């Protein structure tokens, strides 16, 4: 046991800091920032995927138009 009485202990109890949840505008700006950073980092890969998606959709629409004529 210690020689110090409990009354002399220097204990401070503080509530933990409570962070307020981010606003929707902050979330949107963070999302846009990360999306732009990801696009720049990936570079041509994003454009390649966009081009493949556009060609795929165009092929789908032309194929459906041909089948339903």
PDB file with SEQRES, HELIX, SHEET and CRYST1 records, atoms N, CA, C and O in Angstrom:
SEQRES   1 A   69  UNK UNK UNK UNK UNK UNK UNK UNK UNK UNK UNK UNK UNK          
SEQRES   2 A   69  UNK UNK UNK UNK UNK UNK UNK UNK UNK UNK UNK UNK UNK          
SEQRES   3 A   69  UNK UNK UNK UNK UNK UNK UNK UNK UNK UNK UNK UNK UNK          
SEQRES   4 A   69  UNK UNK UNK UNK UNK UNK UNK UNK UNK UNK UNK UNK UNK          
SEQRES   5 A   69  UNK UNK UNK UNK UNK UNK UNK UNK UNK UNK UNK UNK UNK          
SEQRES   6 A   69  UNK UNK UNK UNK                                              
HELIX    1 AA1 UNK A    6  UNK A    8  5                                   3    
HELIX    2 AA2 UNK A   24  UNK A   42  1                                  19    
HELIX    3 AA3 UNK A   44  UNK A   67  1                                  24    
CRYST1    1.000    1.000    1.000  90.00  90.00  90.00 P 1           1          
ATOM      1  N   UNK A   1       0.836  -1.184   0.000  1.00  0.00           N  
ATOM      2  CA  UNK A   1       0.000   0.000   0.000  1.00  0.00           C  
ATOM      3  C   UNK A   1       0.876   1.240   0.000  1.00  0.00           C  
ATOM      4  O   UNK A   1       2.034   1.197   0.416  1.00  0.00           O  
ATOM      5  N   UNK A   2       0.317   2.339  -0.467  1.00  0.00           N  
ATOM      6  CA  UNK A   2       1.108   3.567  -0.517  1.00  0.00           C  
ATOM      7  C   UNK A   2       0.886   4.391   0.735  1.00  0.00           C  
ATOM      8  O   UNK A   2      -0.092   4.204   1.458  1.00  0.00           O  
ATOM      9  N   UNK A   3       1.812   5.305   0.976  1.00  0.00           N  
ATOM     10  CA  UNK A   3       1.721   6.167   2.141  1.00  0.00           C  
ATOM     11  C   UNK A   3       0.824   7.376   1.904  1.00  0.00           C  
ATOM     12  O   UNK A   3       0.523   8.110   2.846  1.00  0.00           O  
ATOM     13  N   UNK A   4       0.390   7.597   0.661  1.00  0.00           N  
ATOM     14  CA  UNK A   4      -0.400   8.777   0.322  1.00  0.00           C  
ATOM     15  C   UNK A   4      -1.877   8.503   0.578  1.00  0.00           C  
ATOM     16  O   UNK A   4      -2.421   7.518   0.078  1.00  0.00           O  
ATOM     17  N   UNK A   5      -2.516   9.352   1.340  1.00  0.00           N  
ATOM     18  CA  UNK A   5      -3.961   9.166   1.528  1.00  0.00           C  
ATOM     19  C   UNK A   5      -4.716   9.483   0.233  1.00  0.00           C  
ATOM     20  O   UNK A   5      -4.228  10.219  -0.624  1.00  0.00           O  
ATOM     21  N   UNK A   6      -5.865   8.936   0.119  1.00  0.00           N  
ATOM     22  CA  UNK A   6      -6.675   9.099  -1.090  1.00  0.00           C  
ATOM     23  C   UNK A   6      -7.019  10.559  -1.331  1.00  0.00           C  
ATOM     24  O   UNK A   6      -7.124  10.971  -2.487  1.00  0.00           O  
ATOM     25  N   UNK A   7      -7.197  11.344  -0.302  1.00  0.00           N  
ATOM     26  CA  UNK A   7      -7.552  12.756  -0.463  1.00  0.00           C  
ATOM     27  C   UNK A   7      -6.461  13.541  -1.184  1.00  0.00           C  
ATOM     28  O   UNK A   7      -6.763  14.546  -1.826  1.00  0.00           O  
ATOM     29  N   UNK A   8      -5.217  13.117  -1.097  1.00  0.00           N  
ATOM     30  CA  UNK A   8      -4.128  13.861  -1.696  1.00  0.00           C  
ATOM     31  C   UNK A   8      -3.820  13.433  -3.126  1.00  0.00           C  
ATOM     32  O   UNK A   8      -2.948  14.026  -3.762  1.00  0.00           O  
ATOM     33  N   UNK A   9      -4.497  12.439  -3.643  1.00  0.00           N  
ATOM     34  CA  UNK A   9      -4.247  12.007  -5.013  1.00  0.00           C  
ATOM     35  C   UNK A   9      -4.743  13.079  -5.977  1.00  0.00           C  
ATOM     36  O   UNK A   9      -5.818  13.651  -5.793  1.00  0.00           O  
ATOM     37  N   UNK A  10      -3.955  13.335  -6.989  1.00  0.00           N  
ATOM     38  CA  UNK A  10      -4.283  14.376  -7.963  1.00  0.00           C  
ATOM     39  C   UNK A  10      -4.840  13.702  -9.215  1.00  0.00           C  
ATOM     40  O   UNK A  10      -4.122  13.497 -10.194  1.00  0.00           O  
ATOM     41  N   UNK A  11      -6.103  13.368  -9.172  1.00  0.00           N  
ATOM     42  CA  UNK A  11      -6.729  12.664 -10.283  1.00  0.00           C  
ATOM     43  C   UNK A  11      -7.780  13.585 -10.897  1.00  0.00           C  
ATOM     44  O   UNK A  11      -8.662  14.096 -10.207  1.00  0.00           O  
ATOM     45  N   UNK A  12      -7.666  13.781 -12.192  1.00  0.00           N  
ATOM     46  CA  UNK A  12      -8.686  14.575 -12.867  1.00  0.00           C  
ATOM     47  C   UNK A  12      -9.402  13.675 -13.869  1.00  0.00           C  
ATOM     48  O   UNK A  12      -8.779  12.953 -14.647  1.00  0.00           O  
ATOM     49  N   UNK A  13     -10.688  13.741 -13.825  1.00  0.00           N  
ATOM     50  CA  UNK A  13     -11.508  12.938 -14.733  1.00  0.00           C  
ATOM     51  C   UNK A  13     -12.115  13.889 -15.748  1.00  0.00           C  
ATOM     52  O   UNK A  13     -12.886  14.784 -15.402  1.00  0.00           O  
ATOM     53  N   UNK A  14     -11.752  13.678 -17.012  1.00  0.00           N  
ATOM     54  CA  UNK A  14     -12.272  14.521 -18.078  1.00  0.00           C  
ATOM     55  C   UNK A  14     -13.099  13.666 -19.023  1.00  0.00           C  
ATOM     56  O   UNK A  14     -12.774  12.511 -19.297  1.00  0.00           O  
ATOM     57  N   UNK A  15     -14.151  14.251 -19.501  1.00  0.00           N  
ATOM     58  CA  UNK A  15     -14.976  13.551 -20.485  1.00  0.00           C  
ATOM     59  C   UNK A  15     -14.210  13.502 -21.803  1.00  0.00           C  
ATOM     60  O   UNK A  15     -13.527  14.461 -22.161  1.00  0.00           O  
ATOM     61  N   UNK A  16     -14.321  12.387 -22.525  1.00  0.00           N  
ATOM     62  CA  UNK A  16     -13.634  12.326 -23.822  1.00  0.00           C  
ATOM     63  C   UNK A  16     -14.225  13.346 -24.789  1.00  0.00           C  
ATOM     64  O   UNK A  16     -15.416  13.656 -24.743  1.00  0.00           O  
ATOM     65  N   UNK A  17     -13.381  13.849 -25.651  1.00  0.00           N  
ATOM     66  CA  UNK A  17     -13.833  14.836 -26.629  1.00  0.00           C  
ATOM     67  C   UNK A  17     -14.822  14.177 -27.583  1.00  0.00           C  
ATOM     68  O   UNK A  17     -14.543  13.121 -28.151  1.00  0.00           O  
ATOM     69  N   UNK A  18     -15.952  14.796 -27.749  1.00  0.00           N  
ATOM     70  CA  UNK A  18     -16.992  14.265 -28.634  1.00  0.00           C  
ATOM     71  C   UNK A  18     -16.922  15.025 -29.944  1.00  0.00           C  
ATOM     72  O   UNK A  18     -17.079  16.246 -29.975  1.00  0.00           O  
ATOM     73  N   UNK A  19     -16.682  14.294 -31.027  1.00  0.00           N  
ATOM     74  CA  UNK A  19     -16.641  14.929 -32.332  1.00  0.00           C  
ATOM     75  C   UNK A  19     -18.046  14.991 -32.914  1.00  0.00           C  
ATOM     76  O   UNK A  19     -18.820  14.039 -32.813  1.00  0.00           O  
ATOM     77  N   UNK A  20     -18.354  16.106 -33.514  1.00  0.00           N  
ATOM     78  CA  UNK A  20     -19.649  16.211 -34.169  1.00  0.00           C  
ATOM     79  C   UNK A  20     -19.568  15.505 -35.514  1.00  0.00           C  
ATOM     80  O   UNK A  20     -18.537  15.566 -36.184  1.00  0.00           O  
ATOM     81  N   UNK A  21     -20.633  14.842 -35.915  1.00  0.00           N  
ATOM     82  CA  UNK A  21     -20.599  14.157 -37.211  1.00  0.00           C  
ATOM     83  C   UNK A  21     -20.461  15.173 -38.340  1.00  0.00           C  
ATOM     84  O   UNK A  21     -20.981  16.285 -38.244  1.00  0.00           O  
ATOM     85  N   UNK A  22     -19.761  14.793 -39.409  1.00  0.00           N  
ATOM     86  CA  UNK A  22     -19.581  15.743 -40.520  1.00  0.00           C  
ATOM     87  C   UNK A  22     -20.905  16.033 -41.217  1.00  0.00           C  
ATOM     88  O   UNK A  22     -21.792  15.182 -41.285  1.00  0.00           O  
ATOM     89  N   UNK A  23     -21.014  17.236 -41.724  1.00  0.00           N  
ATOM     90  CA  UNK A  23     -22.216  17.631 -42.447  1.00  0.00           C  
ATOM     91  C   UNK A  23     -22.211  16.977 -43.829  1.00  0.00           C  
ATOM     92  O   UNK A  23     -21.159  16.550 -44.305  1.00  0.00           O  
ATOM     93  N   UNK A  24     -23.367  16.896 -44.473  1.00  0.00           N  
ATOM     94  CA  UNK A  24     -23.405  16.307 -45.827  1.00  0.00           C  
ATOM     95  C   UNK A  24     -22.498  17.036 -46.826  1.00  0.00           C  
ATOM     96  O   UNK A  24     -21.939  16.416 -47.731  1.00  0.00           O  
ATOM     97  N   UNK A  25     -22.357  18.356 -46.654  1.00  0.00           N  
ATOM     98  CA  UNK A  25     -21.480  19.099 -47.560  1.00  0.00           C  
ATOM     99  C   UNK A  25     -20.027  18.678 -47.378  1.00  0.00           C  
ATOM    100  O   UNK A  25     -19.286  18.543 -48.352  1.00  0.00           O  
ATOM    101  N   UNK A  26     -19.620  18.470 -46.115  1.00  0.00           N  
ATOM    102  CA  UNK A  26     -18.245  18.031 -45.851  1.00  0.00           C  
ATOM    103  C   UNK A  26     -18.011  16.643 -46.415  1.00  0.00           C  
ATOM    104  O   UNK A  26     -16.961  16.370 -46.996  1.00  0.00           O  
ATOM    105  N   UNK A  27     -19.002  15.760 -46.243  1.00  0.00           N  
ATOM    106  CA  UNK A  27     -18.871  14.401 -46.780  1.00  0.00           C  
ATOM    107  C   UNK A  27     -18.752  14.430 -48.293  1.00  0.00           C  
ATOM    108  O   UNK A  27     -17.938  13.711 -48.874  1.00  0.00           O  
ATOM    109  N   UNK A  28     -19.576  15.274 -48.937  1.00  0.00           N  
ATOM    110  CA  UNK A  28     -19.545  15.360 -50.394  1.00  0.00           C  
ATOM    111  C   UNK A  28     -18.199  15.881 -50.879  1.00  0.00           C  
ATOM    112  O   UNK A  28     -17.645  15.372 -51.854  1.00  0.00           O  
ATOM    113  N   UNK A  29     -17.671  16.903 -50.192  1.00  0.00           N  
ATOM    114  CA  UNK A  29     -16.394  17.459 -50.627  1.00  0.00           C  
ATOM    115  C   UNK A  29     -15.270  16.451 -50.420  1.00  0.00           C  
ATOM    116  O   UNK A  29     -14.352  16.378 -51.237  1.00  0.00           O  
ATOM    117  N   UNK A  30     -15.327  15.674 -49.344  1.00  0.00           N  
ATOM    118  CA  UNK A  30     -14.313  14.644 -49.126  1.00  0.00           C  
ATOM    119  C   UNK A  30     -14.412  13.570 -50.209  1.00  0.00           C  
ATOM    120  O   UNK A  30     -13.397  13.122 -50.743  1.00  0.00           O  
ATOM    121  N   UNK A  31     -15.636  13.163 -50.527  1.00  0.00           N  
ATOM    122  CA  UNK A  31     -15.829  12.138 -51.552  1.00  0.00           C  
ATOM    123  C   UNK A  31     -15.289  12.609 -52.888  1.00  0.00           C  
ATOM    124  O   UNK A  31     -14.598  11.864 -53.583  1.00  0.00           O  
ATOM    125  N   UNK A  32     -15.606  13.856 -53.252  1.00  0.00           N  
ATOM    126  CA  UNK A  32     -15.149  14.405 -54.529  1.00  0.00           C  
ATOM    127  C   UNK A  32     -13.623  14.486 -54.539  1.00  0.00           C  
ATOM    128  O   UNK A  32     -12.986  14.164 -55.542  1.00  0.00           O  
ATOM    129  N   UNK A  33     -13.043  14.917 -53.420  1.00  0.00           N  
ATOM    130  CA  UNK A  33     -11.586  15.043 -53.341  1.00  0.00           C  
ATOM    131  C   UNK A  33     -10.920  13.677 -53.550  1.00  0.00           C  
ATOM    132  O   UNK A  33      -9.960  13.563 -54.312  1.00  0.00           O  
ATOM    133  N   UNK A  34     -11.426  12.654 -52.878  1.00  0.00           N  
ATOM    134  CA  UNK A  34     -10.836  11.316 -53.017  1.00  0.00           C  
ATOM    135  C   UNK A  34     -11.084  10.729 -54.407  1.00  0.00           C  
ATOM    136  O   UNK A  34     -10.220  10.042 -54.953  1.00  0.00           O  
ATOM    137  N   UNK A  35     -12.253  10.995 -54.979  1.00  0.00           N  
ATOM    138  CA  UNK A  35     -12.546  10.492 -56.319  1.00  0.00           C  
ATOM    139  C   UNK A  35     -11.629  11.139 -57.355  1.00  0.00           C  
ATOM    140  O   UNK A  35     -11.122  10.467 -58.254  1.00  0.00           O  
ATOM    141  N   UNK A  36     -11.421  12.445 -57.224  1.00  0.00           N  
ATOM    142  CA  UNK A  36     -10.537  13.138 -58.168  1.00  0.00           C  
ATOM    143  C   UNK A  36      -9.094  12.651 -58.017  1.00  0.00           C  
ATOM    144  O   UNK A  36      -8.391  12.456 -59.009  1.00  0.00           O  
ATOM    145  N   UNK A  37      -8.661  12.457 -56.775  1.00  0.00           N  
ATOM    146  CA  UNK A  37      -7.300  11.967 -56.557  1.00  0.00           C  
ATOM    147  C   UNK A  37      -7.139  10.573 -57.153  1.00  0.00           C  
ATOM    148  O   UNK A  37      -6.111  10.262 -57.755  1.00  0.00           O  
ATOM    149  N   UNK A  38      -8.151   9.743 -56.985  1.00  0.00           N  
ATOM    150  CA  UNK A  38      -8.101   8.386 -57.528  1.00  0.00           C  
ATOM    151  C   UNK A  38      -8.062   8.417 -59.056  1.00  0.00           C  
ATOM    152  O   UNK A  38      -7.320   7.653 -59.673  1.00  0.00           O  
ATOM    153  N   UNK A  39      -8.861   9.302 -59.670  1.00  0.00           N  
ATOM    154  CA  UNK A  39      -8.875   9.397 -61.135  1.00  0.00           C  
ATOM    155  C   UNK A  39      -7.520   9.839 -61.675  1.00  0.00           C  
ATOM    156  O   UNK A  39      -7.036   9.305 -62.673  1.00  0.00           O  
ATOM    157  N   UNK A  40      -6.913  10.815 -61.012  1.00  0.00           N  
ATOM    158  CA  UNK A  40      -5.619  11.311 -61.465  1.00  0.00           C  
ATOM    159  C   UNK A  40      -4.559  10.224 -61.310  1.00  0.00           C  
ATOM    160  O   UNK A  40      -3.691  10.059 -62.167  1.00  0.00           O  
ATOM    161  N   UNK A  41      -4.644   9.487 -60.205  1.00  0.00           N  
ATOM    162  CA  UNK A  41      -3.647   8.447 -59.950  1.00  0.00           C  
ATOM    163  C   UNK A  41      -3.777   7.302 -60.950  1.00  0.00           C  
ATOM    164  O   UNK A  41      -2.772   6.761 -61.411  1.00  0.00           O  
ATOM    165  N   UNK A  42      -5.000   6.935 -61.282  1.00  0.00           N  
ATOM    166  CA  UNK A  42      -5.217   5.821 -62.212  1.00  0.00           C  
ATOM    167  C   UNK A  42      -4.980   6.237 -63.661  1.00  0.00           C  
ATOM    168  O   UNK A  42      -4.586   5.415 -64.488  1.00  0.00           O  
ATOM    169  N   UNK A  43      -5.217   7.498 -63.964  1.00  0.00           N  
ATOM    170  CA  UNK A  43      -4.930   8.028 -65.305  1.00  0.00           C  
ATOM    171  C   UNK A  43      -5.705   7.353 -66.409  1.00  0.00           C  
ATOM    172  O   UNK A  43      -6.934   7.414 -66.442  1.00  0.00           O  
ATOM    173  N   UNK A  44      -4.985   6.702 -67.324  1.00  0.00           N  
ATOM    174  CA  UNK A  44      -5.588   6.113 -68.515  1.00  0.00           C  
ATOM    175  C   UNK A  44      -6.523   4.956 -68.228  1.00  0.00           C  
ATOM    176  O   UNK A  44      -7.383   4.641 -69.050  1.00  0.00           O  
ATOM    177  N   UNK A  45      -6.375   4.319 -67.080  1.00  0.00           N  
ATOM    178  CA  UNK A  45      -7.224   3.165 -66.743  1.00  0.00           C  
ATOM    179  C   UNK A  45      -8.691   3.589 -66.652  1.00  0.00           C  
ATOM    180  O   UNK A  45      -9.576   2.865 -67.109  1.00  0.00           O  
ATOM    181  N   UNK A  46      -8.951   4.753 -66.066  1.00  0.00           N  
ATOM    182  CA  UNK A  46     -10.324   5.242 -65.959  1.00  0.00           C  
ATOM    183  C   UNK A  46     -10.902   5.531 -67.339  1.00  0.00           C  
ATOM    184  O   UNK A  46     -12.049   5.184 -67.620  1.00  0.00           O  
ATOM    185  N   UNK A  47     -10.113   6.164 -68.197  1.00  0.00           N  
ATOM    186  CA  UNK A  47     -10.589   6.450 -69.554  1.00  0.00           C  
ATOM    187  C   UNK A  47     -10.827   5.172 -70.342  1.00  0.00           C  
ATOM    188  O   UNK A  47     -11.770   5.087 -71.128  1.00  0.00           O  
ATOM    189  N   UNK A  48      -9.971   4.182 -70.132  1.00  0.00           N  
ATOM    190  CA  UNK A  48     -10.137   2.892 -70.818  1.00  0.00           C  
ATOM    191  C   UNK A  48     -11.445   2.231 -70.371  1.00  0.00           C  
ATOM    192  O   UNK A  48     -12.196   1.722 -71.204  1.00  0.00           O  
ATOM    193  N   UNK A  49     -11.717   2.235 -69.087  1.00  0.00           N  
ATOM    194  CA  UNK A  49     -12.961   1.632 -68.586  1.00  0.00           C  
ATOM    195  C   UNK A  49     -14.182   2.393 -69.081  1.00  0.00           C  
ATOM    196  O   UNK A  49     -15.200   1.787 -69.419  1.00  0.00           O  
ATOM    197  N   UNK A  50     -14.084   3.730 -69.126  1.00  0.00           N  
ATOM    198  CA  UNK A  50     -15.194   4.529 -69.643  1.00  0.00           C  
ATOM    199  C   UNK A  50     -15.456   4.195 -71.105  1.00  0.00           C  
ATOM    200  O   UNK A  50     -16.608   4.034 -71.507  1.00  0.00           O  
ATOM    201  N   UNK A  51     -14.392   4.089 -71.905  1.00  0.00           N  
ATOM    202  CA  UNK A  51     -14.543   3.778 -73.325  1.00  0.00           C  
ATOM    203  C   UNK A  51     -15.145   2.384 -73.511  1.00  0.00           C  
ATOM    204  O   UNK A  51     -16.027   2.200 -74.349  1.00  0.00           O  
ATOM    205  N   UNK A  52     -14.686   1.423 -72.753  1.00  0.00           N  
ATOM    206  CA  UNK A  52     -15.250   0.071 -72.868  1.00  0.00           C  
ATOM    207  C   UNK A  52     -16.730   0.052 -72.488  1.00  0.00           C  
ATOM    208  O   UNK A  52     -17.531  -0.629 -73.129  1.00  0.00           O  
ATOM    209  N   UNK A  53     -17.089   0.804 -71.441  1.00  0.00           N  
ATOM    210  CA  UNK A  53     -18.497   0.868 -71.030  1.00  0.00           C  
ATOM    211  C   UNK A  53     -19.346   1.517 -72.114  1.00  0.00           C  
ATOM    212  O   UNK A  53     -20.443   1.042 -72.409  1.00  0.00           O  
ATOM    213  N   UNK A  54     -18.844   2.609 -72.716  1.00  0.00           N  
ATOM    214  CA  UNK A  54     -19.598   3.296 -73.775  1.00  0.00           C  
ATOM    215  C   UNK A  54     -19.774   2.386 -74.984  1.00  0.00           C  
ATOM    216  O   UNK A  54     -20.862   2.322 -75.556  1.00  0.00           O  
ATOM    217  N   UNK A  55     -18.719   1.683 -75.377  1.00  0.00           N  
ATOM    218  CA  UNK A  55     -18.804   0.759 -76.525  1.00  0.00           C  
ATOM    219  C   UNK A  55     -19.770  -0.376 -76.216  1.00  0.00           C  
ATOM    220  O   UNK A  55     -20.549  -0.784 -77.077  1.00  0.00           O  
ATOM    221  N   UNK A  56     -19.719  -0.886 -74.991  1.00  0.00           N  
ATOM    222  CA  UNK A  56     -20.630  -1.963 -74.591  1.00  0.00           C  
ATOM    223  C   UNK A  56     -22.085  -1.533 -74.634  1.00  0.00           C  
ATOM    224  O   UNK A  56     -22.938  -2.270 -75.128  1.00  0.00           O  
ATOM    225  N   UNK A  57     -22.375  -0.336 -74.117  1.00  0.00           N  
ATOM    226  CA  UNK A  57     -23.759   0.159 -74.153  1.00  0.00           C  
ATOM    227  C   UNK A  57     -24.226   0.403 -75.579  1.00  0.00           C  
ATOM    228  O   UNK A  57     -25.356   0.067 -75.933  1.00  0.00           O  
ATOM    229  N   UNK A  58     -23.360   0.986 -76.396  1.00  0.00           N  
ATOM    230  CA  UNK A  58     -23.711   1.228 -77.788  1.00  0.00           C  
ATOM    231  C   UNK A  58     -24.000  -0.089 -78.507  1.00  0.00           C  
ATOM    232  O   UNK A  58     -24.961  -0.188 -79.270  1.00  0.00           O  
ATOM    233  N   UNK A  59     -23.165  -1.095 -78.261  1.00  0.00           N  
ATOM    234  CA  UNK A  59     -23.384  -2.423 -78.861  1.00  0.00           C  
ATOM    235  C   UNK A  59     -24.699  -3.025 -78.383  1.00  0.00           C  
ATOM    236  O   UNK A  59     -25.434  -3.622 -79.169  1.00  0.00           O  
ATOM    237  N   UNK A  60     -24.993  -2.871 -77.110  1.00  0.00           N  
ATOM    238  CA  UNK A  60     -26.255  -3.396 -76.560  1.00  0.00           C  
ATOM    239  C   UNK A  60     -27.450  -2.731 -77.236  1.00  0.00           C  
ATOM    240  O   UNK A  60     -28.389  -3.413 -77.646  1.00  0.00           O  
ATOM    241  N   UNK A  61     -27.422  -1.404 -77.356  1.00  0.00           N  
ATOM    242  CA  UNK A  61     -28.547  -0.695 -77.960  1.00  0.00           C  
ATOM    243  C   UNK A  61     -28.706  -1.045 -79.442  1.00  0.00           C  
ATOM    244  O   UNK A  61     -29.829  -1.230 -79.911  1.00  0.00           O  
ATOM    245  N   UNK A  62     -27.613  -1.138 -80.174  1.00  0.00           N  
ATOM    246  CA  UNK A  62     -27.689  -1.501 -81.597  1.00  0.00           C  
ATOM    247  C   UNK A  62     -28.200  -2.932 -81.730  1.00  0.00           C  
ATOM    248  O   UNK A  62     -29.016  -3.219 -82.606  1.00  0.00           O  
ATOM    249  N   UNK A  63     -27.731  -3.825 -80.875  1.00  0.00           N  
ATOM    250  CA  UNK A  63     -28.201  -5.219 -80.917  1.00  0.00           C  
ATOM    251  C   UNK A  63     -29.680  -5.334 -80.603  1.00  0.00           C  
ATOM    252  O   UNK A  63     -30.404  -6.071 -81.274  1.00  0.00           O  
ATOM    253  N   UNK A  64     -30.139  -4.607 -79.584  1.00  0.00           N  
ATOM    254  CA  UNK A  64     -31.572  -4.634 -79.256  1.00  0.00           C  
ATOM    255  C   UNK A  64     -32.406  -4.020 -80.375  1.00  0.00           C  
ATOM    256  O   UNK A  64     -33.492  -4.512 -80.681  1.00  0.00           O  
ATOM    257  N   UNK A  65     -31.904  -2.946 -80.986  1.00  0.00           N  
ATOM    258  CA  UNK A  65     -32.638  -2.325 -82.106  1.00  0.00           C  
ATOM    259  C   UNK A  65     -32.736  -3.295 -83.279  1.00  0.00           C  
ATOM    260  O   UNK A  65     -33.768  -3.367 -83.947  1.00  0.00           O  
ATOM    261  N   UNK A  66     -31.677  -4.030 -83.526  1.00  0.00           N  
ATOM    262  CA  UNK A  66     -31.671  -5.010 -84.632  1.00  0.00           C  
ATOM    263  C   UNK A  66     -32.647  -6.146 -84.357  1.00  0.00           C  
ATOM    264  O   UNK A  66     -33.374  -6.577 -85.253  1.00  0.00           O  
ATOM    265  N   UNK A  67     -32.664  -6.639 -83.096  1.00  0.00           N  
ATOM    266  CA  UNK A  67     -33.530  -7.767 -82.755  1.00  0.00           C  
ATOM    267  C   UNK A  67     -34.991  -7.382 -82.716  1.00  0.00           C  
ATOM    268  O   UNK A  67     -35.844  -8.237 -82.953  1.00  0.00           O  
ATOM    269  N   UNK A  68     -35.319  -6.143 -82.429  1.00  0.00           N  
ATOM    270  CA  UNK A  68     -36.727  -5.722 -82.262  1.00  0.00           C  
ATOM    271  C   UNK A  68     -37.259  -4.948 -83.450  1.00  0.00           C  
ATOM    272  O   UNK A  68     -38.301  -4.301 -83.341  1.00  0.00           O  
ATOM    273  N   UNK A  69     -36.574  -4.995 -84.582  1.00  0.00           N  
ATOM    274  CA  UNK A  69     -37.039  -4.218 -85.726  1.00  0.00           C  
ATOM    275  C   UNK A  69     -38.273  -4.785 -86.338  1.00  0.00           C  
ATOM    276  O   UNK A  69     -38.786  -4.238 -87.314  1.00  0.00           O  
TER     277      UNK A  69                                                      
END                                                                             
